[in-house]
Amino acid sequence: MKSIKGIILLSLFFAGVANISADPAPVTGVWRTFNDAGTKEESSVEIYEKDGKIYGKILSLIEPNDKDGKPSRCTECDGPEKDKPILGLVIIKGLAADGDKWSGGRILDPNDGTWYKCSLKATEGGKKLEVRGYIGFSLIGRSQFWQKK
């Protein structure tokens, strides 16, 4: 009888541990983006939640015009983003809570029109955002660190 009680208690314990999941820190708000070296500010992106998923759109650009003085467009993009103005473009789509981060969605690099898998993780008490873009596995990719505005 003791062994059955022990098994039941142990089962309940592991079931409880399995249901404990770390909710990711909030990532919504306006973030300042930087080049890959982290030395030059490039834009501001608003990250927002819609239907339980995370999205992000470009609010402002440090250099909003192309070399001809016209508003920058996503000329390298395919699909619905093709030739759309970069200002206002939704570049982060469909991320969901995944442990201590947001993932399962994608991010667009408007400079070359490439979509990457994406994860977001708030750090430093929500003052910085690790933005990881990758193809295939998260280990093969690159991260940028954005700052809360």
C-alpha positions as CSV (number, residue, x, y, z in Angstrom):
1,M,0.0,0.0,0.0
2,K,2.9,2.4,0.8
3,S,4.4,1.9,-2.7
4,I,1.1,2.8,-4.4
5,K,0.8,6.0,-2.3
6,G,4.4,6.8,-3.2
7,I,3.8,6.2,-6.9
8,I,0.7,8.4,-6.8
9,L,2.5,11.2,-4.9
10,L,5.4,11.0,-7.2
11,S,3.1,11.1,-10.3
12,L,1.3,14.2,-8.9
13,F,4.6,15.9,-8.3
14,F,5.9,15.3,-11.8
15,A,2.6,16.3,-13.3
16,G,2.7,19.6,-11.3
17,V,6.3,20.2,-12.5
18,A,5.3,19.6,-16.1
19,N,2.5,22.2,-15.9
20,I,4.8,24.9,-14.5
21,S,6.0,26.9,-17.5
22,A,7.9,30.2,-17.4
23,D,5.8,32.9,-19.1
24,P,8.0,35.0,-21.3
25,A,8.6,38.6,-20.2
26,P,6.4,41.1,-22.1
27,V,8.0,42.4,-25.4
28,T,5.3,44.8,-26.4
29,G,6.1,48.5,-26.9
30,V,8.4,50.6,-29.0
31,W,12.0,49.5,-29.6
32,R,15.0,51.2,-31.1
33,T,16.7,49.0,-33.6
34,F,20.4,49.0,-34.5
35,N,22.7,47.6,-37.2
36,D,24.3,44.2,-36.6
37,A,27.4,45.8,-35.0
38,G,25.0,47.6,-32.6
39,T,26.7,50.9,-33.3
40,K,24.1,52.8,-35.4
41,E,20.4,53.2,-34.8
42,E,18.3,52.3,-37.8
43,S,14.6,52.5,-36.9
44,S,11.9,52.2,-34.3
45,V,9.6,49.1,-34.3
46,E,6.3,48.8,-32.4
47,I,5.8,45.3,-31.1
48,Y,2.2,44.5,-30.3
49,E,-0.1,41.6,-29.5
50,K,-3.0,40.6,-31.7
51,D,-5.1,37.5,-31.1
52,G,-2.5,36.1,-28.7
53,K,0.4,36.4,-31.2
54,I,3.2,39.0,-31.4
55,Y,3.7,41.3,-34.4
56,G,6.0,44.2,-35.1
57,K,5.9,47.1,-37.6
58,I,8.3,49.8,-38.5
59,L,7.2,53.1,-37.0
60,S,10.1,55.3,-38.1
61,L,13.4,55.2,-40.0
62,I,16.6,57.1,-39.3
63,E,17.0,57.3,-43.1
64,P,13.5,57.2,-44.4
65,N,14.4,57.9,-48.1
66,D,16.4,56.1,-50.7
67,K,19.3,57.6,-52.6
68,D,16.9,59.3,-55.0
69,G,15.1,61.0,-52.1
70,K,12.0,58.9,-52.4
71,P,10.5,56.9,-49.4
72,S,12.3,53.6,-49.0
73,R,10.5,50.6,-50.4
74,C,10.9,46.9,-50.0
75,T,12.0,46.3,-53.5
76,E,13.7,42.9,-52.7
77,C,10.6,41.5,-51.1
78,D,8.2,39.0,-52.6
79,G,4.5,38.5,-52.1
80,P,2.3,41.2,-50.5
81,E,5.3,43.1,-49.2
82,K,6.8,43.6,-52.7
83,D,7.5,47.3,-53.3
84,K,5.6,48.4,-50.1
85,P,7.0,51.4,-48.2
86,I,9.3,50.2,-45.5
87,L,7.8,52.7,-43.1
88,G,4.7,51.0,-41.6
89,L,5.7,47.5,-42.9
90,V,4.9,44.6,-40.6
91,I,8.2,42.8,-40.2
92,I,7.5,40.5,-37.3
93,K,4.6,38.0,-37.6
94,G,3.0,35.3,-35.5
95,L,5.2,34.7,-32.5
96,A,3.7,32.8,-29.6
97,A,4.8,32.3,-26.0
98,D,7.4,29.5,-25.7
99,G,8.9,29.1,-22.2
100,D,10.8,32.3,-21.4
101,K,10.7,33.7,-25.0
102,W,8.4,34.3,-27.9
103,S,9.0,32.2,-31.0
104,G,7.3,30.2,-33.8
105,G,6.9,33.2,-36.1
106,R,9.1,35.0,-38.6
107,I,10.9,38.3,-39.2
108,L,11.6,40.1,-42.4
109,D,14.8,41.8,-43.3
110,P,13.6,44.5,-45.6
111,N,17.1,45.2,-46.9
112,D,17.2,41.9,-48.8
113,G,13.5,40.7,-48.7
114,T,14.3,37.5,-46.7
115,W,12.0,36.0,-44.1
116,Y,13.7,34.3,-41.2
117,K,12.3,32.2,-38.3
118,C,12.4,34.4,-35.2
119,S,12.5,34.5,-31.5
120,L,12.3,37.4,-29.1
121,K,13.4,37.5,-25.5
122,A,13.3,40.5,-23.2
123,T,16.4,41.0,-21.1
124,E,17.8,43.4,-18.5
125,G,14.4,43.9,-16.8
126,G,12.7,44.6,-20.1
127,K,15.1,47.3,-21.2
128,K,16.6,45.3,-24.0
129,L,15.2,42.8,-26.5
130,E,17.2,40.0,-28.0
131,V,15.9,39.5,-31.5
132,R,17.1,36.2,-33.1
133,G,16.6,35.5,-36.8
134,Y,17.6,32.1,-38.2
135,I,17.1,29.6,-40.9
136,G,16.5,26.0,-39.7
137,F,17.9,25.8,-36.2
138,S,18.1,28.7,-33.7
139,L,21.9,27.9,-33.3
140,I,22.5,28.9,-36.9
141,G,21.5,32.5,-37.1
142,R,22.2,36.0,-35.7
143,S,21.0,38.1,-32.9
144,Q,20.5,41.8,-32.6
145,F,19.8,43.7,-29.4
146,W,17.1,46.4,-29.5
147,Q,16.6,49.0,-26.7
148,K,13.2,50.0,-25.2
149,K,12.3,53.5,-26.3
